[in-house]
Amino acid sequence: MTKHCQVTGRRAGVGNRVSHSHRKTRRRFGVNLQHKTYWVPSLGRRITLTVSARGIRTIDRRGIDVVVAELIRRNEITA
């Protein structure tokens, strides 16, 4: 499983876990990644993407055809 969103490129961030006494230890802020299958009319097939919640909203707003064309241009997926 990829650790980044294929649409937005979001990855896990890092920061500090801060205790009550203010001791700091490193931690990770994970991304809300989902495996989603979309029907792409321009390709005539389904594709499975690893997208974040923000990436799903981006697909809903811009349309799957536009997003897939951009992913093909960036070589994230094959046509």
N, C-alpha and C positions, 0 to 999 in steps of 0.2 A: 504494500500500500504506500502510495506517495505521501509525503509529509507536508505537502503544500497544495493550495488550491490551484487547479489548472486554469481557472478563469481570472482570478484576481492576483494570484501569486503570493497570497498570504502564507507566512510560515510561523512556527512557534516563536514566541518572544521569550526573553529571559529577564529575570528581575531578582528581587530579594524577598525571602520569607522573613518577616520581622516579628520577633517574639515580644512578649510583654516587657521584657527587660531591654528591648531594642538590640538584641543580638541579631545579626544578619547572616543568613545562609542563602545560597543560590537556589533558584527554582525556575521552572518553566511554565509559561502560560501557553497552553495548547490552543489549537485552532479547532473550531467546531466543523470537522470534515465529515461529509456525507458521500456515499456512493449513489449517484443518481443515473438512471437510464432515460435518455431522451430519444424521441423519434425525430429524425432530421429529414424533412420532406425533400430538401435539395439534393441530399445524398441517397435518399430512398432506403435508408436503413437506420437501425438504432445504434446509439453510441453510449458508452458508460463513462461518466466523468467523475472525478473526485473533486468536489466543490465544497466551499465553505457556505455558511448560511448567507453571507453577503454575496457570494457568487451565484447562488440560486436566485436571489433578488435581482441581480444584474441580468441573468438570463430571462427572467420574467419581464423585465423592463425593456431590454433591447431586442429580444427575440433569439431563438436558438440558432437560426440560420446565420445571423450576423456574428454571433459569438463563435460558432464553429468555423466560419470563414476566417476569423482572426486567429483561432487556434491552429488551423491548417497553415496559415501564413507564418506563424511562429514555430512550426514543426512540433507542436505539442501532441497532435494526433495526425494520423495519416488519412488521406481522402479515400 
